[in-house]
Amino acid sequence: MHGNWLDKDRFLHLLDNPWYKLLAELQSYISVETYRYWDSQSLKTLHLPITTNAVSSPMGLGSDSLPVKIDLFGIETYLADSMQFMLEYGCRFFDSGSYYVMPSFRGENATKRHLCQFYVSAHLSSALSYNRSLAAHSTALGR
């Protein structure tokens, strides 16, 4: 039973499943090409913390997203849903701009149209044109 989360040996079953191996290969490919793309745009990357002592991105009107609170060694902290504030340091350090590829955590239930945990590739300058170009770069590589 590869999909049974109650199976204590589920992680061993995943190692024998070619679908999960393909998924890992695809994740690696997307990560490497994302970094290559941002590097080709002369942007610098930062490794940013995934925890914060403050809510990192307040929820907007109509949003059901809540901060994800955890206890980390007896200290109340939050999993960040945006590293934007730390990314601003990168943009001040590097004149050419900065980006990150990090997980995002939101305290809400996942739906068919909305995830509560996902990875973000983000930067703070000309976001729309860069993201269109990144999408074109990624899809062209698969041809």
Secondary structure per residue as TSV (DSSP state, phi and psi in degrees):
chain	resnum	aa	ss	phi	psi
A	1	M	-	360.0	97.4
A	2	H	T	-76.0	-23.9
A	3	G	T	-104.9	8.9
A	4	N	-	-90.2	108.7
A	5	W	T	-70.9	-13.5
A	6	L	T	-85.5	-12.5
A	7	D	-	-73.5	117.7
A	8	K	T	-66.5	-18.6
A	9	D	T	-100.3	16.4
A	10	R	H	-58.7	-33.0
A	11	F	H	-69.3	-32.3
A	12	L	H	-69.3	-38.1
A	13	H	H	-64.0	-35.7
A	14	L	H	-62.2	-34.2
A	15	L	H	-65.8	-24.5
A	16	D	T	-94.1	-3.2
A	17	N	-	-96.2	117.4
A	18	P	H	-63.0	-27.0
A	19	W	H	-63.2	-43.5
A	20	Y	H	-69.1	-33.9
A	21	K	H	-64.5	-44.4
A	22	L	H	-61.3	-40.9
A	23	L	H	-61.5	-42.1
A	24	A	H	-64.4	-40.7
A	25	E	H	-62.4	-43.4
A	26	L	H	-64.4	-42.2
A	27	Q	H	-61.3	-42.8
A	28	S	H	-61.9	-46.4
A	29	Y	H	-59.0	-47.1
A	30	I	H	-64.1	-41.7
A	31	S	H	-63.3	-49.2
A	32	V	H	-61.0	-45.6
A	33	E	H	-69.8	-31.2
A	34	T	H	-64.4	-46.8
A	35	Y	H	-63.5	-41.1
A	36	R	H	-60.4	-42.4
A	37	Y	H	-61.7	-52.2
A	38	W	H	-62.4	-36.5
A	39	D	H	-62.8	-38.9
A	40	S	H	-66.9	-18.3
A	41	Q	T	-93.8	6.6
A	42	S	T	65.1	27.3
A	43	L	-	-93.4	151.5
A	44	K	E	-104.9	146.6
A	45	T	E	-102.9	157.9
A	46	L	-	-131.0	143.8
A	47	H	-	-95.0	116.5
A	48	L	-	-110.7	155.3
A	49	P	-	-70.6	147.4
A	50	I	S	-97.9	-0.7
A	51	T	E	-116.6	155.3
A	52	T	E	-149.7	152.6
A	53	N	S	-90.5	3.1
A	54	A	S	-134.8	157.0
A	55	V	-	-65.0	123.1
A	56	S	S	-83.9	-20.9
A	57	S	S	-151.3	100.1
A	58	P	-	-60.0	145.0
A	59	M	-	-73.0	143.6
A	60	G	-	-86.4	172.3
A	61	L	T	-58.6	132.0
A	62	G	T	83.6	-4.0
A	63	S	-	-85.8	143.4
A	64	D	-	-103.9	13.0
A	65	S	-	-75.3	130.3
A	66	L	-	-120.7	155.5
A	67	P	-	-64.9	148.8
A	68	V	E	-98.0	105.1
A	69	K	E	-90.4	136.6
A	70	I	E	-133.8	161.8
A	71	D	E	-105.3	115.6
A	72	L	E	-115.1	100.9
A	73	F	T	55.8	41.2
A	74	G	T	83.0	4.1
A	75	I	E	-111.2	124.1
A	76	E	E	-70.0	123.9
A	77	T	E	-145.0	177.9
A	78	Y	E	-128.7	149.0
A	79	L	E	-82.6	129.6
A	80	A	-	-71.7	138.9
A	81	D	S	-100.4	-5.4
A	82	S	-	-155.6	136.4
A	83	M	-	-100.5	20.4
A	84	Q	H	-57.1	-40.7
A	85	F	H	-65.2	-39.9
A	86	M	H	-71.6	-32.7
A	87	L	H	-62.1	-31.0
A	88	E	H	-61.3	-33.4
A	89	Y	H	-61.2	-44.6
A	90	G	H	-58.7	-39.3
A	91	C	H	-69.7	-24.6
A	92	R	H	-82.7	-32.2
A	93	F	H	-71.4	-39.0
A	94	F	-	-116.2	116.2
A	95	D	T	-60.7	-31.2
A	96	S	T	-77.3	-13.2
A	97	G	-	113.3	173.6
A	98	S	E	-145.9	156.2
A	99	Y	E	-145.5	167.6
A	100	Y	E	-143.5	156.2
A	101	V	E	-126.8	105.4
A	102	M	E	-143.8	159.3
A	103	P	E	-74.4	155.2
A	104	S	E	-125.2	137.9
A	105	F	E	-123.3	128.8
A	106	R	-	-129.5	135.5
A	107	G	S	-83.3	73.5
A	108	E	S	-153.1	164.7
A	109	N	-	-79.0	139.8
A	110	A	-	-71.8	145.4
A	111	T	-	-128.0	179.9
A	112	K	S	-63.6	-24.7
A	113	R	S	-109.8	-5.5
A	114	H	-	-146.3	124.7
A	115	L	-	-95.1	153.5
A	116	C	S	-103.7	-14.2
A	117	Q	E	-137.5	129.9
A	118	F	E	-162.9	168.1
A	119	Y	E	-97.5	146.8
A	120	V	E	-124.2	134.2
A	121	S	E	-112.6	111.3
A	122	A	E	-140.8	156.3
A	123	H	E	-152.2	175.1
A	124	L	S	-111.2	3.9
A	125	S	S	-125.6	133.9
A	126	S	S	50.0	46.3
A	127	A	H	-56.2	-46.2
A	128	L	H	-64.0	-46.8
A	129	S	H	-67.7	-38.2
A	130	Y	H	-63.5	-44.5
A	131	N	H	-66.3	-36.6
A	132	R	H	-63.4	-42.5
A	133	S	H	-66.6	-38.8
A	134	L	H	-62.7	-42.8
A	135	A	H	-62.7	-42.3
A	136	A	H	-64.9	-41.8
A	137	H	H	-60.9	-47.5
A	138	S	H	-64.9	-40.9
A	139	T	H	-75.7	-30.4
A	140	A	H	-68.1	-30.8
A	141	L	H	-67.2	-27.7
A	142	G	T	-83.1	-1.1
A	143	R	-	-87.3	360.0
